Each structure stands twice: as structure tokens, then as C-alpha cells.
């Protein structure tokens, strides 16, 4: 997987969707959906070599590609839910509930 090409392609795709003007977080600071998603993708791509090691998760290259594609895909699915609560300055709901997290 070519990390620079993937980041450039993802950034272009997100920019074309207008994610620079969509607010993802409004807390101590504001972060656009573009910044939020690109940072998340960058962190995932940095961790994939570690996650691919047999002593960790042993992810295959195809599994890494699926995870990398899932970041913008998941954000795309929720892009319509963010703006209303963000404009009002509300925290919004967590992507994963507290109960689910505790079970894991």
C-alpha cells in the first residue's frame, strides 16, 4: 500500500465532498471533518505495519486496505449527522456506546 498516494487520494476525495467546511468537533478547539478524518487515516496507516506483525494481529495487506477504506466510508455514512449538533455547539453522540466499550 502506497501511503502517500493513499493520503493524497483520500484528501482529494474528502475535499471534493466539502469536508473542509463541515465541522466534526467543537470542544476546546474546532476540527473540520476533513482534518478529523485525514488524521484518523494517517494514524491507522502508521499503525498498520505493527498490526500486521504476527505477534499482534497478523493483518494481511488486504485487511489493511479494507481498514483504510473504512475510515472515509464510515465518515461518509455519518457526514449528514454531524452538522446540526456541531453548529449548535453540542457534543453529539459517541460513535460507540459506553456499554459496548465496557463489554469489550
Backbone bond lengths (Angstrom), bond angles and torsions (degrees), N, CA, C in turn:
res aa  C-N    CA-C-N  psi(-1)  N-CA   C-N-CA  omega(-1)  CA-C   N-CA-C  phi
1 X - - - 1.445 - - 1.528 108.14 -
2 X 1.302 117.12 127.24 1.455 122.06 -179.65 1.526 109.07 -89.42
3 X 1.321 115.80 101.54 1.467 121.28 -174.15 1.528 113.43 -57.90
4 X 1.361 119.42 -50.05 1.470 118.49 -179.99 1.528 113.22 -59.20
5 X 1.340 116.48 -43.09 1.464 119.16 179.37 1.523 111.40 -63.96
6 X 1.312 116.69 -39.95 1.462 121.09 179.22 1.526 110.92 -64.09
7 X 1.320 117.18 -43.07 1.469 120.84 179.71 1.533 111.02 -65.23
8 X 1.329 116.26 -42.24 1.469 120.33 179.28 1.527 110.46 -64.70
9 X 1.328 116.43 -44.91 1.464 120.28 179.03 1.519 112.26 -63.49
10 X 1.332 116.40 -43.15 1.472 120.25 178.89 1.522 110.61 -64.71
11 X 1.331 116.91 -41.95 1.464 120.37 -179.87 1.525 110.71 -62.67
12 X 1.318 116.98 -42.72 1.472 120.43 178.97 1.527 110.84 -63.64
13 X 1.338 116.56 -42.27 1.467 120.96 179.67 1.526 111.01 -63.30
14 X 1.334 116.27 -44.84 1.469 120.56 -179.27 1.525 111.12 -67.52
15 X 1.330 116.19 -39.25 1.461 119.91 179.21 1.530 110.19 -63.60
16 X 1.321 116.54 -41.76 1.470 121.11 179.36 1.529 111.47 -61.75
17 X 1.324 117.52 -26.99 1.468 121.94 178.88 1.539 111.98 -86.03
18 X 1.328 116.50 -1.59 1.462 120.08 178.11 1.514 113.93 79.75
19 X 1.339 117.82 24.46 1.456 120.89 -175.96 1.519 113.37 -70.89
20 X 1.334 118.44 -16.08 1.474 119.56 176.60 1.528 111.20 -66.95
21 X 1.327 116.09 -28.81 1.466 119.86 -177.59 1.528 113.23 -96.31
22 X 1.325 116.98 -0.69 1.466 120.67 178.96 1.523 109.21 -98.81
23 X 1.296 115.38 131.15 1.453 121.30 -176.60 1.525 110.37 -86.48
24 X 1.332 116.02 125.79 1.465 120.46 178.56 1.518 110.64 -98.48
25 X 1.323 116.33 -37.39 1.467 119.91 -177.40 1.521 110.16 -138.42
26 X 1.298 114.64 138.05 1.462 121.02 172.26 1.516 106.12 -138.49
27 X 1.293 115.25 94.44 1.458 120.73 177.93 1.519 107.32 -132.59
28 X 1.326 117.61 -112.75 1.456 120.25 175.14 1.528 109.95 -71.00
29 X 1.309 116.30 -19.23 1.457 123.73 -179.18 1.524 108.07 -147.79
30 X 1.321 116.14 167.21 1.455 120.30 176.01 1.518 108.59 -107.39
31 X 1.309 115.33 140.67 1.457 120.88 179.79 1.520 108.04 -137.63
32 X 1.336 115.16 127.64 1.465 118.87 179.47 1.523 110.09 -71.98
33 X 1.304 115.00 160.92 1.459 120.82 176.54 1.530 109.44 -61.02
34 X 1.328 116.77 -35.03 1.461 122.35 177.02 1.532 110.56 -60.63
35 X 1.335 116.60 -53.62 1.471 120.76 -179.32 1.524 110.99 -61.34
36 X 1.318 116.12 -46.85 1.463 121.69 -178.21 1.529 111.20 -57.54
37 X 1.310 116.24 -48.17 1.464 121.28 -176.83 1.522 112.00 -71.17
38 X 1.342 116.92 -40.30 1.460 119.95 -179.17 1.526 111.03 -67.05
39 X 1.313 117.61 -38.86 1.473 121.21 176.24 1.521 110.17 -64.41
40 X 1.317 116.38 -44.11 1.466 120.78 179.43 1.532 110.71 -60.58
41 X 1.325 116.59 -43.39 1.460 120.79 178.66 1.528 110.77 -65.20
42 X 1.322 117.04 -42.18 1.466 121.31 179.67 1.526 111.22 -61.13
43 X 1.316 116.91 -43.58 1.473 120.83 178.68 1.525 110.19 -63.65
44 X 1.321 116.95 -44.73 1.464 120.17 178.76 1.522 110.73 -59.01
45 X 1.339 116.66 -46.39 1.462 119.81 -178.95 1.524 111.70 -64.05
46 X 1.328 117.28 -32.27 1.461 120.65 176.57 1.528 111.12 -69.22
47 X 1.324 116.76 -32.95 1.466 121.20 -177.93 1.527 113.98 -85.26
48 X 1.316 118.11 -19.88 1.466 120.39 -175.86 1.529 113.92 -55.28
49 X 1.339 120.17 -42.47 1.472 117.88 177.86 1.536 112.72 -60.02
50 X 1.305 116.70 -35.03 1.467 120.42 177.71 1.527 109.73 -70.53
51 X 1.318 116.48 -43.99 1.463 120.80 -179.42 1.527 112.29 -66.88
52 X 1.322 117.01 -21.49 1.457 121.01 179.91 1.535 112.34 -81.64
53 X 1.297 117.39 -14.87 1.468 120.09 -179.74 1.525 110.60 -65.95
54 X 1.322 116.78 140.37 1.466 120.34 -179.67 1.527 113.60 -58.59
55 X 1.324 117.80 -31.36 1.467 120.46 -179.68 1.524 112.20 -74.05
56 X 1.319 117.26 -10.80 1.466 120.50 178.32 1.529 108.05 -107.66
57 X 1.315 117.28 -103.03 1.469 118.76 -178.15 1.518 113.27 -107.89
58 X 1.311 117.51 -13.96 1.461 120.42 -180.00 1.515 113.58 61.62
59 X 1.333 116.92 35.73 1.469 119.98 -178.46 1.517 110.55 -64.31
60 X 1.309 116.46 138.93 1.461 121.20 175.59 1.527 109.00 -80.58
61 X 1.330 115.86 168.15 1.465 119.57 177.84 1.527 110.28 -61.87
62 X 1.329 116.91 -39.14 1.469 120.30 178.31 1.528 111.39 -62.98
63 X 1.321 117.49 -40.18 1.466 120.52 177.82 1.522 110.73 -64.87
64 X 1.334 117.02 -37.76 1.458 120.71 175.96 1.513 111.81 -62.74
65 X 1.334 116.40 -41.40 1.464 120.92 178.09 1.528 110.87 -63.40
66 X 1.320 115.92 -39.54 1.473 120.20 178.91 1.527 109.94 -63.60
67 X 1.320 116.74 -45.10 1.470 120.22 178.80 1.520 110.92 -62.71
68 X 1.337 117.07 -42.80 1.460 120.43 179.97 1.530 110.64 -62.94
69 X 1.318 117.19 -39.87 1.460 120.46 177.83 1.514 113.25 -71.40
70 X 1.321 115.58 -25.31 1.466 120.14 -178.86 1.521 112.61 -70.39
71 X 1.324 117.92 -27.26 1.468 120.11 -178.24 1.531 110.79 -61.65
72 X 1.339 119.30 -58.94 1.470 117.30 178.71 1.526 112.96 -68.00
73 X 1.329 117.21 -30.86 1.468 119.69 179.99 1.529 111.04 -64.39
74 X 1.332 116.08 -42.01 1.467 119.83 179.34 1.522 110.59 -67.19
75 X 1.313 116.84 -38.84 1.473 120.41 178.30 1.518 111.07 -68.21
76 X 1.330 116.48 -36.66 1.457 119.69 178.43 1.520 110.36 -62.48
77 X 1.313 116.17 -40.72 1.459 120.62 -179.73 1.527 111.00 -62.80
78 X 1.312 117.65 -32.36 1.455 120.91 -177.49 1.510 114.98 -102.43
79 X 1.327 117.89 3.04 1.466 119.64 -173.53 1.530 113.15 -62.31
80 X 1.305 118.05 -25.55 1.466 119.77 179.31 1.522 112.18 -81.66
81 X 1.337 116.80 -18.60 1.463 120.22 -178.03 1.524 112.39 -83.00
82 X 1.336 117.44 -26.52 1.452 120.59 -175.11 1.527 114.83 -69.16
83 X 1.320 118.98 -48.55 1.462 118.53 -166.39 1.521 116.72 -55.28
84 X 1.308 118.82 -43.72 1.467 120.34 -174.57 1.522 112.07 -61.54
85 X 1.308 118.45 -50.92 1.463 120.06 -178.62 1.517 111.32 -69.19
86 X 1.339 117.89 -33.94 1.457 120.52 179.94 1.518 111.44 -68.43
87 X 1.332 117.60 -40.36 1.467 120.30 179.24 1.520 111.15 -63.62
88 X 1.331 116.45 -33.50 1.461 119.86 -179.73 1.528 111.48 -81.80
89 X 1.332 117.28 -6.16 1.452 120.94 -179.65 1.517 113.64 80.28
90 X 1.327 116.60 14.72 1.462 120.04 179.36 1.512 109.66 -81.59
91 X 1.304 115.91 157.90 1.464 120.75 -179.45 1.511 112.21 -71.47
92 X 1.291 119.40 -29.11 1.453 121.56 -176.74 1.518 110.30 79.15
93 X 1.295 116.16 171.40 1.464 119.51 -177.98 1.517 110.32 -91.43
94 X 1.301 115.31 152.48 1.458 120.69 177.93 1.523 109.97 -71.84
95 X 1.322 116.08 148.52 1.463 119.98 178.84 1.530 110.91 -68.40
96 X 1.323 116.12 -30.61 1.461 121.73 178.58 1.513 107.83 -125.18
97 X 1.309 116.26 129.90 1.453 120.15 -177.71 1.521 112.85 -70.57
98 X 1.308 115.90 156.88 1.464 121.73 -179.86 1.526 111.59 -59.45
99 X 1.328 117.05 -40.54 1.469 120.56 -179.55 1.519 111.39 -63.10
100 X 1.331 116.17 -42.86 1.467 119.79 178.87 1.521 110.54 -62.20
101 X 1.312 116.80 -42.41 1.456 121.29 -179.65 1.522 111.25 -63.68
102 X 1.307 117.13 -42.48 1.443 120.38 -179.37 1.528 111.98 -66.68
103 X 1.341 117.11 -34.79 1.472 120.53 177.69 1.511 111.30 -64.07
104 X 1.328 116.22 -35.33 1.464 119.97 -179.60 1.498 109.77 -71.46
